[in-house]
Amino acid sequence: MMHKNDPLIYSDFPDPDVIRVDDTYYMISTTMHMFPGGVILRSYDLLNWEILTYVFDELDRNSASKLEEGQNIYGQGMWAPSMRYHNGRFYICFAANDTRKTYLYQSEQITGPWEKSEIAGFYHDSSLLFDEDRIFLVYGNTQIHLTELLSDLSGPKPDGLDRIIITDQDHVSLGYEGSHIQKINGKYYVFLVHWLADGTKRRTQACFVSDSLEGIFTGKDVLDDDHGFQNAGIAQGGLVDTPEGDWYAMLFQDHGAIGRCPVLVPVEWENDFPVFGYEGKVPLELEVRSTKQNHSYAPLTDSDSFSYEPNPDGSVSLKNVWQWNHIPDNSLWSVTDKPGALRVTTKETCTNVVMAKNMLTQRMMGPVSDITVQIDASKINEGDFSGICALQGCYGWIAVTKRDGQYSIVMTEKELDPDEGIWGPEGGDKSPGTEQASVSVTDTSVELRIVADFTDGIDEVRFFYKNENDWKQLGPVHKLYFRLDHFMGCRVGLFLYSTQKPGGSADFMNYCIIR
C-alpha cells in the first residue's frame, strides 16, 4: 500500500533521529518546553508511527521550567536529540539551551527506566558515534567539531581526538548544523543542514564523508527540494536501513504554523555516496515493507474521557498523547477527584494564558484540527478564565469567565506585532491578549470548540461555543504563525488561570477530536 509523504506526519515532530533495532524503528524528536519530554515513536515500516514513551518527566526543576517568578523556557529546553543503540544499550543525548548543559540518558530498554547524567560541556546539535571501543560527539554551527569522549561519556577525553572537521562557507543564512554522524560500510558520514544566502532562501541537506576520523571530510549538498510547499526545504536528519538493505533518510520540513513535520526520503548509493530522492526530488508517496504486518498503530493525537484508574503508588498516567506546558504542579490537577474529568486548580495569579500553570496540551494534526471540550466552571473565581487555547506566541483562545458574579464566554487573541516578525519577543510575551468578543451565559457548564486549518499554509483558527444544538462562532478568524519565540508548532491547550484571586478550579470533560 502506498503511503502519503507530503509530509509523512502532518504534525510537529522536529529534529528527528531514527534508528532500527532488529525489526523495530525508533524515532526521537525535540520537545523543548513540554513535559514529559524526549518523545520516542515506534514504527515497523517507517511510514506509520505511534508514541511509545518519553525519556524524562523533567530535566532541572528551576523557576523558569515551572513557570514561576514570571520566568519560562519557551523555545528552549531540549533540542535536537541523538539516539543510538550500542552493545545492548540505548543512548540519548541532547543539549538544553536554558540550562546550557548536555544531558545523557541510558537504558537497556527503550521504555526505560532511563539513567540520567551529564556530558561536561555544551554541544549544539550533537550526534553520538560509537566506533568500536571509542566514543565521539559531532556538533556545532558553521564550524563542525569532532570530540572524543571518555569511556563513561562524562566529558571530553583529555588526550583524545578533538578537531574541526567541516567549516561552512561565508555566504550563508544558516551555517552547517543539525549534525548526524554515522559509520556505514567502514566510512564516516556527517549529515548537516544549512541555508545558502544565494537567493534560494531555503534549507538544504548536505553530506560529507571521510575514510577515517583523522582524515579530510569532503561533501556537498545532496538534497534541495521544497516538495511543492512554499519554498520550504526538506533537511536535517540521518539515515536508517531496512532489514532488506534499503536506505532512507528521515528529515523534516517547515510547514507553517503546524510546525516542523517529518518527511521520509529514499536513499541510494553511488560510489559510496548517498543519493537522496529520485532525480533530486522527494516522492509524494512511498511504499516500504513492514516488519510486522497488521500492526495496529495508536493515534498520535487522541480524544479523552478523562476516566483513569490510579497506579499502585497512587499516581495517574495520562494518555501518552498529552504533555504539560512546562513542568506541572501535580498537587493542582487531578483526574480522580471527579471521575471523568480533569480538574485544574490555581494557586497564584498571572497575566495571560502563556503563563498559566498546568496547561495540558496535545499536538495539532494537519490539515485540519477540529476539537471540542466540555467545561464545568461552577467553581472558578472572579477573574478566572477556563478554556481551550491554540497555543503559540500569537495565541488565540475561547474560555468561560466570571465577572461581577456573572458568567460569560470570551474570545481573546494575541496578534502578530510586525516589529517582532518571526522572532517574537525574547523570553515570551507576558502582556494580556486582546479580548475580541464575549457572550453572556447562565449555565456554568459550557461546550467549546476550536477548528484550526493548516491546509496549504492557511494557518487560521476559529473558535465556537455550543448554543443549544448549534455551534456559534465567537470572535474573528485568528491567524496563526510559526515563530521562534516558542519554536514549536501550534498546540491545543486546556487551561485555567486566575487574574484576581487564586484557588478556583475547573473541570474539563469529554475532550473530543472530530476526525
C-alpha positions in Angstrom: 0.0 0.0 0.0 1.3 3.4 -0.9 1.6 6.0 1.9 1.5 9.7 1.5 4.7 11.5 2.2 3.6 15.2 2.0 4.5 15.3 4.8 4.9 11.9 6.4 3.5 13.0 9.7 1.4 16.2 9.4 2.4 17.4 12.9 5.2 18.9 14.8 8.0 16.3 15.3 11.1 18.3 14.6 14.8 17.3 14.6 14.1 13.6 14.2 16.7 10.9 14.8 15.8 7.4 13.7 17.4 4.0 14.4 16.5 0.4 13.8 16.9 -2.3 16.3 16.1 -5.7 14.8 12.6 -5.4 13.3 11.7 -2.1 15.0 12.3 1.5 14.1 12.5 4.2 16.8 12.4 7.9 16.3 13.1 10.7 18.9 12.2 14.3 18.5 12.7 17.7 20.1 10.1 18.6 22.8 11.6 21.8 24.2 9.4 23.2 27.0 6.9 20.4 27.1 6.9 17.7 29.8 7.2 14.8 29.8 10.0 15.3 27.3 12.0 13.4 24.8 9.2 11.7 22.9 10.1 8.3 21.3 8.0 7.0 18.5 7.8 3.4 17.2 7.3 2.0 13.7 7.6 -1.3 11.9 7.6 0.3 8.4 9.0 3.8 8.7 5.6 5.1 7.4 3.2 4.7 10.3 4.3 5.8 13.8 2.9 5.8 17.3 4.1 7.3 20.6 5.9 4.7 22.6 7.3 6.5 25.6 9.1 9.6 26.9 12.7 9.8 28.2 12.2 12.1 31.2 9.4 13.6 33.2 11.5 16.7 33.9 15.1 18.0 33.5 16.2 20.5 36.1 13.5 21.9 38.4 14.2 25.6 38.2 11.8 28.5 38.3 11.7 29.0 34.6 10.9 25.4 33.8 7.9 25.6 36.3 6.6 29.0 35.1 7.5 30.6 38.4 8.7 34.1 39.2 7.5 35.3 35.8 10.0 33.1 34.0 9.6 30.5 31.3 11.6 28.3 28.9 9.6 28.8 25.7 11.7 27.8 22.7 14.5 26.5 24.9 14.6 23.1 26.8 15.8 20.0 25.0 16.9 20.4 21.3 17.9 18.1 18.6 18.4 14.7 20.4 20.7 12.0 19.2 19.7 8.4 19.7 22.0 5.3 19.4 21.9 1.6 20.3 25.2 0.1 21.2 26.1 -3.3 22.8 22.5 -3.9 24.0 22.1 -0.4 25.4 20.1 2.7 24.3 21.8 6.1 24.5 20.2 9.5 24.1 22.0 12.8 24.3 21.0 16.4 23.8 21.7 20.0 24.9 19.2 22.3 26.7 19.5 25.9 25.7 18.2 27.3 29.0 20.5 25.3 31.3 23.4 25.3 28.9 24.0 21.6 29.8 24.4 18.5 27.7 22.3 15.6 29.1 22.9 11.8 28.6 20.3 9.1 29.2 21.0 5.4 29.1 18.7 2.4 29.3 18.8 -1.3 28.5 15.1 -1.0 27.4 13.7 1.6 25.1 10.8 2.1 27.5 13.2 2.8 30.4 14.0 3.3 33.2 16.5 5.8 31.9 19.6 6.7 33.8 20.4 10.4 33.7 23.8 12.0 33.7 25.6 14.9 32.0 28.4 15.2 29.4 30.6 18.1 30.6 30.3 21.0 28.2 27.6 22.4 25.9 27.4 20.8 22.4 25.0 22.3 19.9 23.0 19.8 17.8 25.3 17.0 18.9 25.4 13.5 17.5 26.8 10.4 19.1 29.1 7.9 17.4 30.3 4.6 18.9 33.3 3.4 16.9 34.5 0.1 18.3 36.0 1.0 21.7 35.9 4.8 21.2 33.1 7.3 21.5 32.7 10.7 19.8 30.5 13.7 19.6 30.0 15.7 16.4 28.4 19.1 17.0 28.5 22.9 16.2 27.2 25.6 13.9 29.2 26.7 10.8 32.3 25.0 12.3 31.5 21.4 12.9 33.6 19.8 15.7 34.5 16.2 16.4 35.4 15.5 20.0 36.4 12.2 21.6 34.7 11.3 24.9 35.8 9.4 27.9 34.7 5.8 28.0 32.0 6.7 30.6 30.7 9.6 28.4 31.2 12.1 31.3 33.1 14.6 29.2 35.9 15.1 26.6 38.8 12.7 26.7 41.9 14.8 27.7 44.2 13.3 25.2 41.5 12.3 22.7 40.8 13.4 19.2 39.4 17.0 19.0 39.2 18.7 15.7 37.2 20.9 13.4 36.2 18.6 10.5 33.9 20.8 8.4 33.7 24.6 8.0 30.8 26.3 6.1 31.4 29.0 3.5 30.8 32.6 4.5 27.8 33.3 2.2 25.1 31.5 4.2 21.9 32.5 6.1 22.3 29.4 8.3 25.7 27.7 8.8 26.0 24.0 8.9 24.3 22.5 11.9 22.0 19.6 12.9 24.8 17.1 12.8 24.2 13.4 12.4 27.3 11.2 12.2 27.1 7.6 11.1 29.6 4.9 10.2 28.3 3.0 7.2 30.4 0.2 5.5 33.6 1.4 7.1 33.2 5.1 6.1 32.2 8.1 8.2 29.3 10.2 7.0 28.2 13.5 8.5 24.8 14.8 7.5 24.0 18.5 8.0 21.5 21.2 7.2 22.4 24.7 6.0 20.9 27.6 4.2 22.7 29.4 1.4 22.3 33.1 1.1 22.3 32.9 -2.7 18.7 33.6 -3.5 17.2 30.1 -2.9 16.4 31.1 0.7 15.6 27.6 1.9 17.2 24.8 3.8 19.2 22.2 2.0 20.6 18.8 3.1 24.4 18.2 2.9 26.6 15.2 3.4 30.3 14.8 4.0 32.3 11.6 4.0 35.8 10.5 5.2 37.6 7.2 5.3 38.8 8.0 8.8 38.0 10.3 11.7 41.5 11.8 11.3 41.1 12.4 7.6 39.5 15.1 5.4 35.8 15.2 5.1 34.6 16.0 1.6 31.0 16.5 0.5 28.3 18.7 -1.0 24.6 19.4 -0.9 22.6 16.2 -1.5 19.0 17.5 -1.5 17.4 20.8 -2.4 13.7 20.3 -2.7 10.6 22.0 -1.2 8.1 19.2 -2.0 6.0 21.9 -3.6 5.4 23.7 -0.4 6.2 27.4 -0.2 10.0 27.1 -0.8 10.4 25.3 2.5 13.4 23.0 2.2 13.5 19.4 3.4 16.6 18.8 5.6 18.2 17.8 8.9 18.4 14.2 9.8 20.2 10.9 9.3 19.9 7.6 7.6 18.4 4.3 8.6 18.4 1.0 6.7 15.7 -1.7 6.4 16.3 -5.4 7.1 16.2 -5.9 3.3 19.1 -3.4 2.9 17.2 -0.4 1.6 18.1 3.0 2.9 16.1 6.0 3.9 16.6 9.5 5.4 14.2 10.9 8.0 14.3 14.6 7.6 11.8 17.4 8.3 10.2 20.4 6.6 8.8 23.6 8.0 5.1 23.6 7.4 3.9 26.9 8.7 2.0 27.1 12.0 1.5 23.3 12.3 5.3 23.1 12.9 8.2 21.1 11.5 7.0 17.8 10.0 8.9 14.6 9.3 9.5 13.6 5.7 10.9 10.2 4.6 13.4 10.3 1.7 14.6 7.2 -0.2 18.4 7.0 -0.5 20.5 5.1 -3.0 24.3 4.8 -3.2 26.7 5.7 -6.0 30.4 5.3 -5.4 29.9 5.1 -1.6 28.0 8.4 -1.6 24.3 8.8 -0.8 21.8 10.0 -3.5 18.7 11.5 -1.9 15.3 11.1 -3.6 14.5 10.4 -7.2 16.2 12.8 -9.6 16.7 15.2 -6.7 13.1 15.2 -5.7 11.3 13.7 -2.7 8.4 11.4 -3.8 4.9 12.3 -2.7 4.1 8.7 -2.0 6.2 5.8 -0.7 5.9 2.1 -0.1 8.1 0.4 2.4 7.9 -3.2 3.6 6.5 -3.8 7.1 8.4 -6.0 9.6 5.2 -6.6 11.5 2.2 -7.0 9.2 -1.3 -5.9 10.5 0.1 -4.0 13.5 -2.5 -1.5 14.7 -0.9 1.9 15.4 -2.2 4.1 18.2 -3.1 7.6 17.1 -0.6 10.5 17.6 -3.4 12.7 18.9 -6.5 11.4 20.6 -9.8 12.1 22.4 -10.0 11.6 26.1 -12.9 10.9 28.5 -10.5 11.5 31.5 -11.6 8.2 33.1 -8.4 6.9 34.7 -7.6 4.4 37.4 -4.7 5.3 39.8 -1.4 3.4 39.6 -0.5 1.2 42.6 1.5 4.2 44.0 -1.5 6.5 43.7 -0.2 8.4 40.7 -2.0 8.6 37.4 -0.6 8.0 34.0 -2.4 10.1 31.4 -2.6 9.0 27.7 0.9 9.5 26.2 -0.5 12.0 23.6 -0.7 14.6 26.4 2.2 16.8 27.5 2.2 19.6 30.0 3.2 23.1 29.0 6.3 23.4 31.3 6.6 21.2 34.5 3.3 20.8 36.2 2.4 21.2 39.8 0.9 17.8 40.4 -0.9 19.0 43.6 -3.1 21.2 41.4 -4.5 18.7 38.9 -6.5 15.5 39.3 -8.5 13.0 37.2 -9.7 11.2 40.3 -11.3 14.0 42.3 -14.2 13.9 39.9 -14.3 10.7 37.8 -14.5 11.5 34.1 -13.0 15.0 34.5 -9.6 16.7 34.5 -9.7 19.1 37.4 -7.3 22.0 37.5 -6.9 24.4 40.4 -4.9 27.7 40.6 -2.7 28.8 43.5 -1.5 32.2 42.1 -2.4 34.8 39.6 -0.9 35.6 36.2 -1.4 38.0 33.3 -2.1 35.8 30.4 -2.5 32.3 29.1 1.1 31.6 28.2 1.9 31.9 31.9 -0.9 29.6 33.0 0.4 26.7 35.0 -0.8 23.1 34.4 -1.9 23.7 30.9 -2.4 20.3 29.3 -1.5 20.1 25.7 -1.6 17.9 22.6 -0.1 18.5 19.2 -2.5 19.6 16.5 -2.6 17.5 13.4 -3.0 18.8 9.8 -4.5 19.5 7.5 -7.4 20.4 9.9 -7.8 20.0 13.7 -11.3 20.1 15.0 -11.6 19.7 18.8 -14.4 20.1 21.3 -14.4 20.0 25.1 -16.9 20.5 27.9 -16.0 22.6 30.9 -17.7 22.9 34.3 -16.8 26.3 35.5 -19.1 26.4 38.6 -16.0 26.6 40.9 -14.0 29.3 39.1 -13.3 32.6 41.0 -14.0 36.1 39.9 -11.5 37.0 37.1 -10.7 33.4 36.3 -10.5 32.1 32.7 -11.0 28.5 31.8 -11.0 27.3 28.2 -9.3 25.9 25.2 -6.3 27.5 23.5 -4.5 27.5 20.2 -1.1 27.7 22.0 1.7 29.7 20.4 3.3 33.1 20.7 0.4 34.6 18.7 -2.1 32.6 20.6 -5.9 32.6 20.4 -8.4 31.1 22.9 -12.0 30.8 23.9 -12.9 30.5 27.6 -15.6 30.9 30.2 -15.0 33.6 32.8 -16.8 35.2 35.8 -17.2 39.0 36.1 -19.2 40.7 38.8 -20.8 37.4 39.6 -22.0 36.8 36.0 -20.6 34.3 33.6 -19.7 34.8 30.0 -17.7 33.2 27.2 -14.9 35.3 25.7 -12.6 35.0 22.8 -9.1 36.5 23.1 -6.1 36.7 20.8 -2.6 37.9 20.6 -2.0 39.3 17.1 1.3 39.5 15.3 3.4 42.6 16.0 5.0 43.4 12.7 8.1 44.8 14.5 8.6 41.4 16.1 8.4 39.4 12.8 9.1 35.7 13.1 11.4 36.0 16.1 8.8 37.1 18.6 9.5 38.7 21.9 12.6 37.4 23.7 11.6 35.3 26.7 7.9 35.2 25.8 5.2 37.8 25.8 3.7 38.3 29.3 1.2 41.1 28.3 -2.5 40.2 28.1 -4.1 39.4 24.8 -6.9 41.4 23.3 -10.4 40.4 24.0 -12.3 40.4 20.7 -15.8 39.1 21.6 -17.9 37.9 24.5 -21.4 36.5 25.1 -23.3 36.2 28.4 -24.3 32.7 29.6 -26.3 31.5 32.6 -25.1 27.9 32.6 -21.7 27.3 34.2 -21.3 24.1 32.1 -20.2 25.1 28.6 -19.1 23.3 25.4 -16.3 25.0 23.5 -14.7 24.2 20.1 -11.7 25.2 18.0 -11.2 24.5 14.3 -7.6 25.1 13.0 -7.0 24.9 9.3 -3.4 24.3 8.2 -4.2 23.4 4.6 -1.6 24.7 2.2 -0.3 27.2 4.9 -3.7 28.8 5.5 -2.9 28.7 9.3 -6.2 30.0 10.7 -8.2 29.0 13.7 -11.9 29.7 14.6 -13.5 29.5 18.0 -17.0 28.3 18.8 -19.3 27.7 21.7 -22.4 25.5 21.9 -25.7 27.3 21.9 -28.4 24.7 22.5 -27.8 22.4 19.5 -25.8 24.8 17.3 -22.2 25.9 17.3 -21.8 29.6 17.2 -18.5 31.2 16.1 -17.2 33.8 18.6 -14.8 36.5 17.6 -12.8 36.8 14.3 -10.8 34.3 12.5 -7.4 34.2 14.2 -4.2 34.0 12.1 -1.5 31.5 13.3 2.2 31.8 12.8 5.3 29.7 13.4 7.7 31.9 15.3 11.0 31.4 17.1 9.7 32.7 20.5 8.0 29.3 21.1 9.8 27.5 18.2 7.1 24.9 18.2 4.1 24.0 16.1 0.7 25.2 17.3 -0.7 23.1 20.1 -4.2 22.7 21.6 -4.2 23.5 25.4 -6.7 23.1 28.2 -6.1 25.9 30.7 -7.3 27.7 33.8 -5.7 30.8 35.1 -6.6 33.5 37.7 -6.2 37.2 37.3 -7.6 38.4 40.7 -7.8 35.6 43.3 -6.2 32.1 43.2 -7.9 29.0 44.4 -10.6 28.5 41.8 -11.0 25.2 39.9 -12.5 24.0 36.6 -13.4 20.5 35.3 -12.6 19.6 31.7 -14.7 16.7 30.3 -15.3 14.9 27.0 -12.3 16.1 25.1 -13.1 15.0 21.6 -11.1 15.2 18.3 -13.5 15.2 15.4 -11.7 13.2 12.7 
